[in-house]
Amino acid sequence: MMQKVHKETFHEAKSLTPFSYSVLLELFPFCIVLDEGMNITDCGKRFAEIWRGKESFFDKPLTNFFRLRRPTGITFNWKNTLNLQSVMFEMECNRGIANFNEEGQTVNESRDDEEGISSPQPDMKNILLKGQMKYIRDVNAVFYLCSPVINDLDDLTDQALFLNDLNPHGLSKELVLAGWQHNSKLEIMFDKAEERSEELTRNYELLDTWKRRGDELLYSMIPKTVADRLSKTKSSLSTCEAFEAVSILFCELVGLLSSTVKETMVVVETMNAVFSCFDALMDKFNVYKVETVGHIYMVASGAPERTEMHAQNIAELALAMLESIRDIKTPDDHEVEIRIGVHSGPAVAGVVGIKVPRYCFFGDTVNTASRMQSTSEPGKINITQDTNNLLPPAKFITESRGTVNLKGKGETPAYWLLGMRS
């Protein structure tokens, strides 16, 4: 008996006072009211504001302005609407700009992707509504309790909506804001990733610049072919080669004396001017600058790039050195003089050591060329008989100077290289 009393009291407490259905239209500003003929009899205030049709939608079939997107595979009529009250309906509305029943499927073909929400007017998108169909017995009508489907804030602008238009009691507003916040985070992450990408690109460019500078510095110390070979092997001895015929030139600056710091600076400035001038001639005559030691400038031809023209290359270079030195003077306005010695023969060349690697030449040919330079005279080119034999008489002018006493070799035939025939 007590339980029955409690149940009756509970049911009495749950009964509500009747209210006008206009309350639903206020709670759902996009609500659509349908009669048994599936005609629109009333709507929410916001839906009426976004209507763009020239004619009123009241007492017009719903299907003129709405297309059912979900659920699929059913006939959109009164009976199915009553049976599917628990199902979410998704409807596409053209805002009265066109008549779906008149245009059929030729325009706005129904699709499930975002491109299907289009409009005959390019600047106006169809609006997508989603909600439940609820039958209210007292007024014998179905209320489509819906709200717009919005993916992000851009959709609000495209559909001429505002954030406040979304149902305050639903999740639409929260989902849009959450999506916007998530999109903002993605944009920040994208900006950071783009900054890192740009920084990485700059670092790669900087790395490439420093690599080129490093290669240029290395190739100025070691021939490119030798440097490439050295980078592929662990031992520098693998770069050593025997050359059957090369020509070696030694050039010495004479008359440069220094006893004070000031005079030493003058000598250094003069050497820099002369040797820089000689450096500019290297590529022109296909020769290789080996090194400079004190006042002496050493050049080789025929190694590391083998050529049968090594003696002629060295001879042409020697004559060019004498020609170019005439335009150079010391800072105190004195002329600069050089003496040159040349010898041709076999030699061994390669990189020796680890610290400050240099491409060096070894053998008797190097020693003989050095002796020829030390026994030469200022402004002249002293060559051995071996070099003279390699120079074509029709091209070069040479003159015998008799024999010279070379240390460790004794009396050796020598020649002056005077010039080239015109």
Secondary structure by P-SEA (a helix, b strand, c coil): caaaaaaaaaaaaaccccccaaaaaaacccbbbbccccccccccaaaaaacccccccccccccccccccccccccccaaaaaaaccbbbbbbbccccccccccccccccccccccccccccccbbbbbbbbbbbbbccccbbbcccccccccaaaaaaacccccccccccaaaaaaaaaaaaaaaaaaaaaaaaaaaaaaaaaaaaaaaaaaaaaaaaaaaccaaaaaaaaacccccccbbbbcbbbbbbbbbcccccccaaaaaaaaaaaaaaaaaaaaaccccccccccccccbbbbbccccccccaaaaaaaaaaaaaaaaacccccccbbbbbbbbbbbbccbbbbbccccccccccccaaaaaaaaaaaaccccbbbbcaaaaaacccccbbbbbccccccccccbbbbbbbccccc
